[in-house]
Amino acid sequence: MSRIENIKSFFQQNESNEATGKAPKGVCPNCWGAQEWENEYYKFKKGNNGNYDNNTYDTFIMKVARMLGKIASEGNQYVCETCKMKFEKLPV
Ligand SMILES: [Zn+2]
């Protein structure tokens, strides 16, 4: 799955109270938590009164994906190029 799809499914699972990890797959959990995207998502929905089309939603998700740092694979770990944090690869 692409990072955009990972972010979308993370929000969807979160919304239906399914267990999610700390961050979407392929996203640095440190940067994800610091930027409070779950809160931004809530505000996005509230701002649109829960009434928005797919284009608006995609634009929001793409903004989220753009703001998140890149991560590089290093052995059995990932390294975030933004905050330099190392974290374990999540099982897919
Ligand atoms: Zn990071």
PDB file of the backbone (N, CA, C, O) and the ligand in Angstrom, with CONECT records:
HET     ZN  A 101       1
ATOM      1  N   MET A   1       0.847  -1.205   0.000  1.00  0.00           N
ATOM      2  CA  MET A   1       0.000   0.000   0.000  1.00  0.00           C
ATOM      3  C   MET A   1       0.878   1.248   0.000  1.00  0.00           C
ATOM      4  O   MET A   1       1.963   1.271   0.580  1.00  0.00           O
ATOM      5  N   SER A   2       0.387   2.259  -0.652  1.00  0.00           N
ATOM      6  CA  SER A   2       1.112   3.526  -0.628  1.00  0.00           C
ATOM      7  C   SER A   2       0.916   4.199   0.721  1.00  0.00           C
ATOM      8  O   SER A   2       0.057   3.811   1.513  1.00  0.00           O
ATOM      9  N   ARG A   3       1.728   5.207   0.960  1.00  0.00           N
ATOM     10  CA  ARG A   3       1.643   5.913   2.235  1.00  0.00           C
ATOM     11  C   ARG A   3       0.281   6.611   2.375  1.00  0.00           C
ATOM     12  O   ARG A   3      -0.296   6.662   3.462  1.00  0.00           O
ATOM     13  N   ILE A   4      -0.213   7.141   1.260  1.00  0.00           N
ATOM     14  CA  ILE A   4      -1.525   7.797   1.281  1.00  0.00           C
ATOM     15  C   ILE A   4      -2.610   6.809   1.706  1.00  0.00           C
ATOM     16  O   ILE A   4      -3.475   7.130   2.520  1.00  0.00           O
ATOM     17  N   GLU A   5      -2.549   5.605   1.143  1.00  0.00           N
ATOM     18  CA  GLU A   5      -3.536   4.578   1.510  1.00  0.00           C
ATOM     19  C   GLU A   5      -3.379   4.161   2.960  1.00  0.00           C
ATOM     20  O   GLU A   5      -4.368   3.916   3.649  1.00  0.00           O
ATOM     21  N   ASN A   6      -2.135   4.079   3.428  1.00  0.00           N
ATOM     22  CA  ASN A   6      -1.893   3.721   4.828  1.00  0.00           C
ATOM     23  C   ASN A   6      -2.499   4.764   5.768  1.00  0.00           C
ATOM     24  O   ASN A   6      -3.089   4.426   6.794  1.00  0.00           O
ATOM     25  N   ILE A   7      -2.345   6.020   5.404  1.00  0.00           N
ATOM     26  CA  ILE A   7      -2.880   7.097   6.252  1.00  0.00           C
ATOM     27  C   ILE A   7      -4.401   7.040   6.257  1.00  0.00           C
ATOM     28  O   ILE A   7      -5.032   7.183   7.305  1.00  0.00           O
ATOM     29  N   LYS A   8      -4.985   6.830   5.083  1.00  0.00           N
ATOM     30  CA  LYS A   8      -6.447   6.737   5.010  1.00  0.00           C
ATOM     31  C   LYS A   8      -6.968   5.585   5.852  1.00  0.00           C
ATOM     32  O   LYS A   8      -7.929   5.747   6.604  1.00  0.00           O
ATOM     33  N   SER A   9      -6.341   4.428   5.731  1.00  0.00           N
ATOM     34  CA  SER A   9      -6.872   3.285   6.472  1.00  0.00           C
ATOM     35  C   SER A   9      -6.636   3.461   7.964  1.00  0.00           C
ATOM     36  O   SER A   9      -7.408   2.952   8.776  1.00  0.00           O
ATOM     37  N   PHE A  10      -5.576   4.178   8.337  1.00  0.00           N
ATOM     38  CA  PHE A  10      -5.342   4.462   9.753  1.00  0.00           C
ATOM     39  C   PHE A  10      -6.492   5.293  10.331  1.00  0.00           C
ATOM     40  O   PHE A  10      -7.022   4.974  11.395  1.00  0.00           O
ATOM     41  N   PHE A  11      -6.867   6.348   9.630  1.00  0.00           N
ATOM     42  CA  PHE A  11      -7.970   7.207  10.093  1.00  0.00           C
ATOM     43  C   PHE A  11      -9.283   6.422  10.137  1.00  0.00           C
ATOM     44  O   PHE A  11     -10.079   6.565  11.066  1.00  0.00           O
ATOM     45  N   GLN A  12      -9.491   5.595   9.115  1.00  0.00           N
ATOM     46  CA  GLN A  12     -10.738   4.822   9.075  1.00  0.00           C
ATOM     47  C   GLN A  12     -10.827   3.843  10.235  1.00  0.00           C
ATOM     48  O   GLN A  12     -11.871   3.710  10.873  1.00  0.00           O
ATOM     49  N   GLN A  13      -9.713   3.157  10.502  1.00  0.00           N
ATOM     50  CA  GLN A  13      -9.712   2.192  11.595  1.00  0.00           C
ATOM     51  C   GLN A  13      -9.893   2.896  12.928  1.00  0.00           C
ATOM     52  O   GLN A  13     -10.595   2.417  13.819  1.00  0.00           O
ATOM     53  N   ASN A  14      -9.242   4.045  13.039  1.00  0.00           N
ATOM     54  CA  ASN A  14      -9.341   4.839  14.251  1.00  0.00           C
ATOM     55  C   ASN A  14     -10.795   5.219  14.515  1.00  0.00           C
ATOM     56  O   ASN A  14     -11.289   5.145  15.640  1.00  0.00           O
ATOM     57  N   GLU A  15     -11.453   5.622  13.449  1.00  0.00           N
ATOM     58  CA  GLU A  15     -12.831   6.083  13.542  1.00  0.00           C
ATOM     59  C   GLU A  15     -13.781   4.967  13.958  1.00  0.00           C
ATOM     60  O   GLU A  15     -14.728   5.198  14.709  1.00  0.00           O
ATOM     61  N   SER A  16     -13.528   3.766  13.470  1.00  0.00           N
ATOM     62  CA  SER A  16     -14.397   2.655  13.828  1.00  0.00           C
ATOM     63  C   SER A  16     -13.857   1.902  15.032  1.00  0.00           C
ATOM     64  O   SER A  16     -14.214   0.749  15.276  1.00  0.00           O
ATOM     65  N   ASN A  17     -12.980   2.580  15.788  1.00  0.00           N
ATOM     66  CA  ASN A  17     -12.440   2.038  17.028  1.00  0.00           C
ATOM     67  C   ASN A  17     -11.728   0.711  16.871  1.00  0.00           C
ATOM     68  O   ASN A  17     -11.701  -0.101  17.796  1.00  0.00           O
ATOM     69  N   GLU A  18     -11.154   0.490  15.702  1.00  0.00           N
ATOM     70  CA  GLU A  18     -10.330  -0.689  15.540  1.00  0.00           C
ATOM     71  C   GLU A  18      -8.942  -0.362  16.072  1.00  0.00           C
ATOM     72  O   GLU A  18      -8.512   0.791  16.093  1.00  0.00           O
ATOM     73  N   ALA A  19      -8.258  -1.420  16.503  1.00  0.00           N
ATOM     74  CA  ALA A  19      -6.908  -1.198  17.022  1.00  0.00           C
ATOM     75  C   ALA A  19      -5.987  -0.727  15.903  1.00  0.00           C
ATOM     76  O   ALA A  19      -5.939  -1.325  14.828  1.00  0.00           O
ATOM     77  N   THR A  20      -5.266   0.338  16.165  1.00  0.00           N
ATOM     78  CA  THR A  20      -4.262   0.790  15.217  1.00  0.00           C
ATOM     79  C   THR A  20      -2.934   0.852  15.955  1.00  0.00           C
ATOM     80  O   THR A  20      -2.903   0.860  17.186  1.00  0.00           O
ATOM     81  N   GLY A  21      -1.869   0.895  15.227  1.00  0.00           N
ATOM     82  CA  GLY A  21      -0.577   1.145  15.855  1.00  0.00           C
ATOM     83  C   GLY A  21      -0.520   2.613  16.244  1.00  0.00           C
ATOM     84  O   GLY A  21      -1.519   3.329  16.166  1.00  0.00           O
ATOM     85  N   LYS A  22       0.650   3.049  16.660  1.00  0.00           N
ATOM     86  CA  LYS A  22       0.821   4.447  17.049  1.00  0.00           C
ATOM     87  C   LYS A  22       0.725   5.384  15.859  1.00  0.00           C
ATOM     88  O   LYS A  22       0.350   6.548  15.997  1.00  0.00           O
ATOM     89  N   ALA A  23       1.068   4.864  14.694  1.00  0.00           N
ATOM     90  CA  ALA A  23       1.093   5.686  13.489  1.00  0.00           C
ATOM     91  C   ALA A  23       0.781   4.793  12.300  1.00  0.00           C
ATOM     92  O   ALA A  23       0.922   3.573  12.383  1.00  0.00           O
ATOM     93  N   PRO A  24       0.358   5.396  11.192  1.00  0.00           N
ATOM     94  CA  PRO A  24       0.150   4.577   9.988  1.00  0.00           C
ATOM     95  C   PRO A  24       1.442   3.877   9.581  1.00  0.00           C
ATOM     96  O   PRO A  24       2.534   4.351   9.893  1.00  0.00           O
ATOM     97  N   LYS A  25       1.320   2.765   8.897  1.00  0.00           N
ATOM     98  CA  LYS A  25       2.502   2.057   8.402  1.00  0.00           C
ATOM     99  C   LYS A  25       3.328   2.967   7.513  1.00  0.00           C
ATOM    100  O   LYS A  25       2.785   3.721   6.705  1.00  0.00           O
ATOM    101  N   GLY A  26       4.637   2.894   7.664  1.00  0.00           N
ATOM    102  CA  GLY A  26       5.520   3.685   6.808  1.00  0.00           C
ATOM    103  C   GLY A  26       5.650   5.135   7.242  1.00  0.00           C
ATOM    104  O   GLY A  26       6.256   5.951   6.548  1.00  0.00           O
ATOM    105  N   VAL A  27       5.067   5.454   8.411  1.00  0.00           N
ATOM    106  CA  VAL A  27       5.141   6.827   8.904  1.00  0.00           C
ATOM    107  C   VAL A  27       5.883   6.806  10.236  1.00  0.00           C
ATOM    108  O   VAL A  27       5.672   5.910  11.054  1.00  0.00           O
ATOM    109  N   CYS A  28       6.741   7.779  10.451  1.00  0.00           N
ATOM    110  CA  CYS A  28       7.502   7.864  11.695  1.00  0.00           C
ATOM    111  C   CYS A  28       6.553   8.153  12.861  1.00  0.00           C
ATOM    112  O   CYS A  28       5.871   9.178  12.849  1.00  0.00           O
ATOM    113  N   PRO A  29       6.494   7.268  13.873  1.00  0.00           N
ATOM    114  CA  PRO A  29       5.564   7.470  14.989  1.00  0.00           C
ATOM    115  C   PRO A  29       5.874   8.731  15.792  1.00  0.00           C
ATOM    116  O   PRO A  29       4.981   9.354  16.366  1.00  0.00           O
ATOM    117  N   ASN A  30       7.136   9.088  15.820  1.00  0.00           N
ATOM    118  CA  ASN A  30       7.553  10.291  16.560  1.00  0.00           C
ATOM    119  C   ASN A  30       6.979  11.554  15.903  1.00  0.00           C
ATOM    120  O   ASN A  30       6.349  12.373  16.571  1.00  0.00           O
ATOM    121  N   CYS A  31       7.198  11.703  14.607  1.00  0.00           N
ATOM    122  CA  CYS A  31       6.675  12.867  13.882  1.00  0.00           C
ATOM    123  C   CYS A  31       5.148  12.841  13.838  1.00  0.00           C
ATOM    124  O   CYS A  31       4.500  13.882  13.945  1.00  0.00           O
ATOM    125  N   TRP A  32       4.593  11.676  13.683  1.00  0.00           N
ATOM    126  CA  TRP A  32       3.138  11.550  13.619  1.00  0.00           C
ATOM    127  C   TRP A  32       2.501  12.072  14.899  1.00  0.00           C
ATOM    128  O   TRP A  32       1.559  12.863  14.857  1.00  0.00           O
ATOM    129  N   GLY A  33       3.025  11.624  16.035  1.00  0.00           N
ATOM    130  CA  GLY A  33       2.475  12.035  17.323  1.00  0.00           C
ATOM    131  C   GLY A  33       2.681  13.525  17.568  1.00  0.00           C
ATOM    132  O   GLY A  33       1.791  14.207  18.076  1.00  0.00           O
ATOM    133  N   ALA A  34       3.859  14.024  17.203  1.00  0.00           N
ATOM    134  CA  ALA A  34       4.185  15.422  17.462  1.00  0.00           C
ATOM    135  C   ALA A  34       3.284  16.357  16.663  1.00  0.00           C
ATOM    136  O   ALA A  34       2.966  17.457  17.113  1.00  0.00           O
ATOM    137  N   GLN A  35       2.877  15.916  15.481  1.00  0.00           N
ATOM    138  CA  GLN A  35       2.077  16.801  14.636  1.00  0.00           C
ATOM    139  C   GLN A  35       0.571  16.643  14.856  1.00  0.00           C
ATOM    140  O   GLN A  35      -0.235  17.340  14.240  1.00  0.00           O
ATOM    141  N   GLU A  36       0.210  15.724  15.737  1.00  0.00           N
ATOM    142  CA  GLU A  36      -1.195  15.578  16.139  1.00  0.00           C
ATOM    143  C   GLU A  36      -2.164  15.491  14.966  1.00  0.00           C
ATOM    144  O   GLU A  36      -3.142  16.234  14.889  1.00  0.00           O
ATOM    145  N   TRP A  37      -1.870  14.570  14.059  1.00  0.00           N
ATOM    146  CA  TRP A  37      -2.725  14.464  12.871  1.00  0.00           C
ATOM    147  C   TRP A  37      -4.109  13.942  13.172  1.00  0.00           C
ATOM    148  O   TRP A  37      -5.059  14.239  12.447  1.00  0.00           O
ATOM    149  N   GLU A  38      -4.238  13.157  14.246  1.00  0.00           N
ATOM    150  CA  GLU A  38      -5.577  12.663  14.582  1.00  0.00           C
ATOM    151  C   GLU A  38      -6.482  13.830  14.953  1.00  0.00           C
ATOM    152  O   GLU A  38      -7.670  13.850  14.632  1.00  0.00           O
ATOM    153  N   ASN A  39      -5.891  14.788  15.632  1.00  0.00           N
ATOM    154  CA  ASN A  39      -6.608  16.005  15.998  1.00  0.00           C
ATOM    155  C   ASN A  39      -6.946  16.844  14.753  1.00  0.00           C
ATOM    156  O   ASN A  39      -8.043  17.390  14.632  1.00  0.00           O
ATOM    157  N   GLU A  40      -5.975  16.931  13.834  1.00  0.00           N
ATOM    158  CA  GLU A  40      -6.194  17.673  12.586  1.00  0.00           C
ATOM    159  C   GLU A  40      -7.322  17.040  11.766  1.00  0.00           C
ATOM    160  O   GLU A  40      -8.140  17.731  11.159  1.00  0.00           O
ATOM    161  N   TYR A  41      -7.336  15.734  11.769  1.00  0.00           N
ATOM    162  CA  TYR A  41      -8.370  15.006  11.031  1.00  0.00           C
ATOM    163  C   TYR A  41      -9.750  15.320  11.621  1.00  0.00           C
ATOM    164  O   TYR A  41     -10.718  15.555  10.898  1.00  0.00           O
ATOM    165  N   TYR A  42      -9.807  15.315  12.936  1.00  0.00           N
ATOM    166  CA  TYR A  42     -11.043  15.656  13.634  1.00  0.00           C
ATOM    167  C   TYR A  42     -11.495  17.070  13.265  1.00  0.00           C
ATOM    168  O   TYR A  42     -12.673  17.316  13.003  1.00  0.00           O
ATOM    169  N   LYS A  43     -10.534  17.986  13.252  1.00  0.00           N
ATOM    170  CA  LYS A  43     -10.858  19.376  12.909  1.00  0.00           C
ATOM    171  C   LYS A  43     -11.290  19.502  11.449  1.00  0.00           C
ATOM    172  O   LYS A  43     -12.193  20.269  11.115  1.00  0.00           O
ATOM    173  N   PHE A  44     -10.628  18.737  10.596  1.00  0.00           N
ATOM    174  CA  PHE A  44     -10.992  18.736   9.174  1.00  0.00           C
ATOM    175  C   PHE A  44     -12.449  18.315   9.000  1.00  0.00           C
ATOM    176  O   PHE A  44     -13.201  18.949   8.259  1.00  0.00           O
ATOM    177  N   LYS A  45     -12.835  17.257   9.677  1.00  0.00           N
ATOM    178  CA  LYS A  45     -14.203  16.757   9.546  1.00  0.00           C
ATOM    179  C   LYS A  45     -15.202  17.737  10.142  1.00  0.00           C
ATOM    180  O   LYS A  45     -16.270  17.984   9.581  1.00  0.00           O
ATOM    181  N   LYS A  46     -14.832  18.283  11.285  1.00  0.00           N
ATOM    182  CA  LYS A  46     -15.720  19.219  11.952  1.00  0.00           C
ATOM    183  C   LYS A  46     -15.884  20.492  11.118  1.00  0.00           C
ATOM    184  O   LYS A  46     -16.983  21.034  11.005  1.00  0.00           O
ATOM    185  N   GLY A  47     -14.788  20.955  10.543  1.00  0.00           N
ATOM    186  CA  GLY A  47     -14.814  22.150   9.721  1.00  0.00           C
ATOM    187  C   GLY A  47     -15.723  21.997   8.511  1.00  0.00           C
ATOM    188  O   GLY A  47     -16.308  22.969   8.033  1.00  0.00           O
ATOM    189  N   ASN A  48     -15.836  20.773   8.025  1.00  0.00           N
ATOM    190  CA  ASN A  48     -16.689  20.524   6.865  1.00  0.00           C
ATOM    191  C   ASN A  48     -18.047  19.957   7.277  1.00  0.00           C
ATOM    192  O   ASN A  48     -18.817  19.495   6.435  1.00  0.00           O
ATOM    193  N   ASN A  49     -18.327  19.996   8.555  1.00  0.00           N
ATOM    194  CA  ASN A  49     -19.563  19.416   9.089  1.00  0.00           C
ATOM    195  C   ASN A  49     -19.752  17.965   8.678  1.00  0.00           C
ATOM    196  O   ASN A  49     -20.878  17.510   8.479  1.00  0.00           O
ATOM    197  N   GLY A  50     -18.655  17.244   8.551  1.00  0.00           N
ATOM    198  CA  GLY A  50     -18.729  15.839   8.146  1.00  0.00           C
ATOM    199  C   GLY A  50     -19.218  15.660   6.725  1.00  0.00           C
ATOM    200  O   GLY A  50     -19.563  14.553   6.310  1.00  0.00           O
ATOM    201  N   ASN A  51     -19.247  16.748   5.986  1.00  0.00           N
ATOM    202  CA  ASN A  51     -19.844  16.747   4.660  1.00  0.00           C
ATOM    203  C   ASN A  51     -18.802  17.230   3.643  1.00  0.00           C
ATOM    204  O   ASN A  51     -18.647  18.430   3.419  1.00  0.00           O
ATOM    205  N   TYR A  52     -18.111  16.303   3.051  1.00  0.00           N
ATOM    206  CA  TYR A  52     -17.071  16.695   2.100  1.00  0.00           C
ATOM    207  C   TYR A  52     -16.970  15.625   1.021  1.00  0.00           C
ATOM    208  O   TYR A  52     -17.324  14.467   1.243  1.00  0.00           O
ATOM    209  N   ASP A  53     -16.486  16.025  -0.141  1.00  0.00           N
ATOM    210  CA  ASP A  53     -16.370  15.038  -1.215  1.00  0.00           C
ATOM    211  C   ASP A  53     -14.983  14.398  -1.208  1.00  0.00           C
ATOM    212  O   ASP A  53     -14.100  14.802  -0.452  1.00  0.00           O
ATOM    213  N   ASN A  54     -14.815  13.414  -2.049  1.00  0.00           N
ATOM    214  CA  ASN A  54     -13.563  12.658  -2.090  1.00  0.00           C
ATOM    215  C   ASN A  54     -12.370  13.539  -2.418  1.00  0.00           C
ATOM    216  O   ASN A  54     -11.277  13.329  -1.892  1.00  0.00           O
ATOM    217  N   ASN A  55     -12.570  14.526  -3.287  1.00  0.00           N
ATOM    218  CA  ASN A  55     -11.468  15.408  -3.651  1.00  0.00           C
ATOM    219  C   ASN A  55     -10.958  16.186  -2.451  1.00  0.00           C
ATOM    220  O   ASN A  55      -9.751  16.309  -2.242  1.00  0.00           O
ATOM    221  N   THR A  56     -11.883  16.705  -1.670  1.00  0.00           N
ATOM    222  CA  THR A  56     -11.512  17.476  -0.482  1.00  0.00           C
ATOM    223  C   THR A  56     -10.751  16.587   0.502  1.00  0.00           C
ATOM    224  O   THR A  56      -9.745  16.989   1.086  1.00  0.00           O
ATOM    225  N   TYR A  57     -11.261  15.376   0.662  1.00  0.00           N
ATOM    226  CA  TYR A  57     -10.632  14.421   1.565  1.00  0.00           C
ATOM    227  C   TYR A  57      -9.230  14.063   1.073  1.00  0.00           C
ATOM    228  O   TYR A  57      -8.275  14.056   1.850  1.00  0.00           O
ATOM    229  N   ASP A  58      -9.115  13.766  -0.229  1.00  0.00           N
ATOM    230  CA  ASP A  58      -7.810  13.420  -0.796  1.00  0.00           C
ATOM    231  C   ASP A  58      -6.810  14.563  -0.636  1.00  0.00           C
ATOM    232  O   ASP A  58      -5.636  14.332  -0.346  1.00  0.00           O
ATOM    233  N   THR A  59      -7.276  15.784  -0.824  1.00  0.00           N
ATOM    234  CA  THR A  59      -6.390  16.937  -0.670  1.00  0.00           C
ATOM    235  C   THR A  59      -5.855  17.006   0.750  1.00  0.00           C
ATOM    236  O   THR A  59      -4.674  17.277   0.967  1.00  0.00           O
ATOM    237  N   PHE A  60      -6.733  16.758   1.716  1.00  0.00           N
ATOM    238  CA  PHE A  60      -6.315  16.770   3.114  1.00  0.00           C
ATOM    239  C   PHE A  60      -5.281  15.667   3.373  1.00  0.00           C
ATOM    240  O   PHE A  60      -4.245  15.916   3.990  1.00  0.00           O
ATOM    241  N   ILE A  61      -5.565  14.465   2.906  1.00  0.00           N
ATOM    242  CA  ILE A  61      -4.648  13.334   3.130  1.00  0.00           C
ATOM    243  C   ILE A  61      -3.300  13.605   2.465  1.00  0.00           C
ATOM    244  O   ILE A  61      -2.253  13.286   3.029  1.00  0.00           O
ATOM    245  N   MET A  62      -3.325  14.194   1.264  1.00  0.00           N
ATOM    246  CA  MET A  62      -2.063  14.471   0.580  1.00  0.00           C
ATOM    247  C   MET A  62      -1.251  15.522   1.327  1.00  0.00           C
ATOM    248  O   MET A  62      -0.021  15.473   1.352  1.00  0.00           O
ATOM    249  N   LYS A  63      -1.951  16.468   1.932  1.00  0.00           N
ATOM    250  CA  LYS A  63      -1.261  17.472   2.746  1.00  0.00           C
ATOM    251  C   LYS A  63      -0.574  16.781   3.934  1.00  0.00           C
ATOM    252  O   LYS A  63       0.578  17.071   4.257  1.00  0.00           O
ATOM    253  N   VAL A  64      -1.303  15.868   4.570  1.00  0.00           N
ATOM    254  CA  VAL A  64      -0.733  15.130   5.695  1.00  0.00           C
ATOM    255  C   VAL A  64       0.516  14.379   5.240  1.00  0.00           C
ATOM    256  O   VAL A  64       1.557  14.441   5.894  1.00  0.00           O
ATOM    257  N   ALA A  65       0.406  13.667   4.114  1.00  0.00           N
ATOM    258  CA  ALA A  65       1.524  12.858   3.616  1.00  0.00           C
ATOM    259  C   ALA A  65       2.729  13.736   3.283  1.00  0.00           C
ATOM    260  O   ALA A  65       3.872  13.347   3.523  1.00  0.00           O
ATOM    261  N   ARG A  66       2.470  14.911   2.734  1.00  0.00           N
ATOM    262  CA  ARG A  66       3.558  15.819   2.373  1.00  0.00           C
ATOM    263  C   ARG A  66       4.301  16.352   3.588  1.00  0.00           C
ATOM    264  O   ARG A  66       5.514  16.558   3.549  1.00  0.00           O
ATOM    265  N   MET A  67       3.555  16.573   4.673  1.00  0.00           N
ATOM    266  CA  MET A  67       4.149  17.161   5.867  1.00  0.00           C
ATOM    267  C   MET A  67       4.990  16.154   6.652  1.00  0.00           C
ATOM    268  O   MET A  67       5.844  16.537   7.452  1.00  0.00           O
ATOM    269  N   LEU A  68       4.747  14.888   6.421  1.00  0.00           N
ATOM    270  CA  LEU A  68       5.450  13.873   7.189  1.00  0.00           C
ATOM    271  C   LEU A  68       6.814  13.601   6.573  1.00  0.00           C
ATOM    272  O   LEU A  68       6.958  13.536   5.352  1.00  0.00           O
ATOM    273  N   GLY A  69       7.789  13.447   7.416  1.00  0.00           N
ATOM    274  CA  GLY A  69       9.138  13.215   6.933  1.00  0.00           C
ATOM    275  C   GLY A  69       9.284  11.873   6.242  1.00  0.00           C
ATOM    276  O   GLY A  69       8.482  10.961   6.441  1.00  0.00           O
ATOM    277  N   LYS A  70      10.306  11.773   5.442  1.00  0.00           N
ATOM    278  CA  LYS A  70      10.603  10.502   4.787  1.00  0.00           C
ATOM    279  C   LYS A  70      11.308   9.587   5.769  1.00  0.00           C
ATOM    280  O   LYS A  70      12.014  10.037   6.672  1.00  0.00           O
ATOM    281  N   ILE A  71      11.103   8.306   5.576  1.00  0.00           N
ATOM    282  CA  ILE A  71      11.840   7.354   6.389  1.00  0.00           C
ATOM    283  C   ILE A  71      12.664   6.462   5.474  1.00  0.00           C
ATOM    284  O   ILE A  71      12.246   6.108   4.372  1.00  0.00           O
ATOM    285  N   ALA A  72      13.838   6.113   5.959  1.00  0.00           N
ATOM    286  CA  ALA A  72      14.730   5.279   5.163  1.00  0.00           C
ATOM    287  C   ALA A  72      14.920   3.947   5.870  1.00  0.00           C
ATOM    288  O   ALA A  72      14.946   3.870   7.099  1.00  0.00           O
ATOM    289  N   SER A  73      15.049   2.924   5.083  1.00  0.00           N
ATOM    290  CA  SER A  73      15.248   1.592   5.616  1.00  0.00           C
ATOM    291  C   SER A  73      16.722   1.399   5.967  1.00  0.00           C
ATOM    292  O   SER A  73      17.607   1.738   5.182  1.00  0.00           O
ATOM    293  N   GLU A  74      16.971   0.854   7.146  1.00  0.00           N
ATOM    294  CA  GLU A  74      18.356   0.620   7.569  1.00  0.00           C
ATOM    295  C   GLU A  74      18.396  -0.704   8.312  1.00  0.00           C
ATOM    296  O   GLU A  74      18.048  -0.762   9.491  1.00  0.00           O
ATOM    297  N   GLY A  75      18.814  -1.759   7.643  1.00  0.00           N
ATOM    298  CA  GLY A  75      18.802  -3.086   8.256  1.00  0.00           C
ATOM    299  C   GLY A  75      17.385  -3.467   8.625  1.00  0.00           C
ATOM    300  O   GLY A  75      16.483  -3.406   7.790  1.00  0.00           O
ATOM    301  N   ASN A  76      17.182  -3.864   9.887  1.00  0.00           N
ATOM    302  CA  ASN A  76      15.829  -4.235  10.297  1.00  0.00           C
ATOM    303  C   ASN A  76      15.119  -3.082  11.003  1.00  0.00           C
ATOM    304  O   ASN A  76      14.156  -3.287  11.742  1.00  0.00           O
ATOM    305  N   GLN A  77      15.609  -1.877  10.762  1.00  0.00           N
ATOM    306  CA  GLN A  77      14.995  -0.696  11.359  1.00  0.00           C
ATOM    307  C   GLN A  77      14.701   0.341  10.288  1.00  0.00           C
ATOM    308  O   GLN A  77      15.189   0.250   9.162  1.00  0.00           O
ATOM    309  N   TYR A  78      13.902   1.320  10.654  1.00  0.00           N
ATOM    310  CA  TYR A  78      13.708   2.499   9.832  1.00  0.00           C
ATOM    311  C   TYR A  78      14.345   3.688  10.537  1.00  0.00           C
ATOM    312  O   TYR A  78      14.388   3.745  11.766  1.00  0.00           O
ATOM    313  N   VAL A  79      14.830   4.617   9.763  1.00  0.00           N
ATOM    314  CA  VAL A  79      15.333   5.855  10.331  1.00  0.00           C
ATOM    315  C   VAL A  79      14.548   7.002   9.701  1.00  0.00           C
ATOM    316  O   VAL A  79      14.417   7.083   8.479  1.00  0.00           O
ATOM    317  N   CYS A  80      14.029   7.882  10.549  1.00  0.00           N
ATOM    318  CA  CYS A  80      13.282   9.025  10.053  1.00  0.00           C
ATOM    319  C   CYS A  80      14.272  10.114   9.649  1.00  0.00           C
ATOM    320  O   CYS A  80      15.151  10.490  10.424  1.00  0.00           O
ATOM    321  N   GLU A  81      14.116  10.612   8.433  1.00  0.00           N
ATOM    322  CA  GLU A  81      15.061  11.634   7.955  1.00  0.00           C
ATOM    323  C   GLU A  81      14.777  13.000   8.584  1.00  0.00           C
ATOM    324  O   GLU A  81      15.614  13.900   8.513  1.00  0.00           O
ATOM    325  N   THR A  82      13.626  13.157   9.184  1.00  0.00           N
ATOM    326  CA  THR A  82      13.274  14.430   9.799  1.00  0.00           C
ATOM    327  C   THR A  82      13.788  14.521  11.235  1.00  0.00           C
ATOM    328  O   THR A  82      14.509  15.457  11.580  1.00  0.00           O
ATOM    329  N   CYS A  83      13.416  13.543  12.075  1.00  0.00           N
ATOM    330  CA  CYS A  83      13.785  13.634  13.492  1.00  0.00           C
ATOM    331  C   CYS A  83      14.912  12.671  13.852  1.00  0.00           C
ATOM    332  O   CYS A  83      15.376  12.660  14.992  1.00  0.00           O
ATOM    333  N   LYS A  84      15.355  11.864  12.891  1.00  0.00           N
ATOM    334  CA  LYS A  84      16.467  10.918  13.071  1.00  0.00           C
ATOM    335  C   LYS A  84      16.147   9.784  14.029  1.00  0.00           C
ATOM    336  O   LYS A  84      17.039   9.036  14.430  1.00  0.00           O
ATOM    337  N   MET A  85      14.883   9.653  14.396  1.00  0.00           N
ATOM    338  CA  MET A  85      14.529   8.574  15.292  1.00  0.00           C
ATOM    339  C   MET A  85      14.564   7.241  14.541  1.00  0.00           C
ATOM    340  O   MET A  85      14.173   7.150  13.377  1.00  0.00           O
ATOM    341  N   LYS A  86      15.043   6.215  15.239  1.00  0.00           N
ATOM    342  CA  LYS A  86      15.044   4.872  14.665  1.00  0.00           C
ATOM    343  C   LYS A  86      13.896   4.099  15.265  1.00  0.00           C
ATOM    344  O   LYS A  86      13.615   4.219  16.457  1.00  0.00           O
ATOM    345  N   PHE A  87      13.233   3.310  14.451  1.00  0.00           N
ATOM    346  CA  PHE A  87      12.169   2.473  15.002  1.00  0.00           C
ATOM    347  C   PHE A  87      12.092   1.176  14.236  1.00  0.00           C
ATOM    348  O   PHE A  87      12.534   1.069  13.091  1.00  0.00           O
ATOM    349  N   GLU A  88      11.515   0.188  14.905  1.00  0.00           N
ATOM    350  CA  GLU A  88      11.439  -1.152  14.347  1.00  0.00           C
ATOM    351  C   GLU A  88      10.494  -1.158  13.152  1.00  0.00           C
ATOM    352  O   GLU A  88       9.520  -0.407  13.106  1.00  0.00           O
ATOM    353  N   LYS A  89      10.800  -2.011  12.200  1.00  0.00           N
ATOM    354  CA  LYS A  89       9.864  -2.221  11.099  1.00  0.00           C
ATOM    355  C   LYS A  89       8.645  -2.964  11.638  1.00  0.00           C
ATOM    356  O   LYS A  89       8.768  -3.963  12.346  1.00  0.00           O
ATOM    357  N   LEU A  90       7.495  -2.466  11.294  1.00  0.00           N
ATOM    358  CA  LEU A  90       6.272  -3.123  11.729  1.00  0.00           C
ATOM    359  C   LEU A  90       5.999  -4.293  10.815  1.00  0.00           C
ATOM    360  O   LEU A  90       6.244  -4.227   9.611  1.00  0.00           O
ATOM    361  N   PRO A  91       5.490  -5.369  11.395  1.00  0.00           N
ATOM    362  CA  PRO A  91       5.110  -6.479  10.524  1.00  0.00           C
ATOM    363  C   PRO A  91       3.982  -6.042   9.588  1.00  0.00           C
ATOM    364  O   PRO A  91       3.046  -5.364  10.011  1.00  0.00           O
ATOM    365  N   VAL A  92       4.074  -6.425   8.344  1.00  0.00           N
ATOM    366  CA  VAL A  92       3.070  -5.974   7.366  1.00  0.00           C
ATOM    367  C   VAL A  92       1.876  -6.909   7.395  1.00  0.00           C
ATOM    368  O   VAL A  92       0.917  -6.710   6.649  1.00  0.00           O
TER     369      VAL A  92
HETATM  370 ZN    ZN A 101      10.340  11.479  12.634  1.00  0.00          ZN2+
END
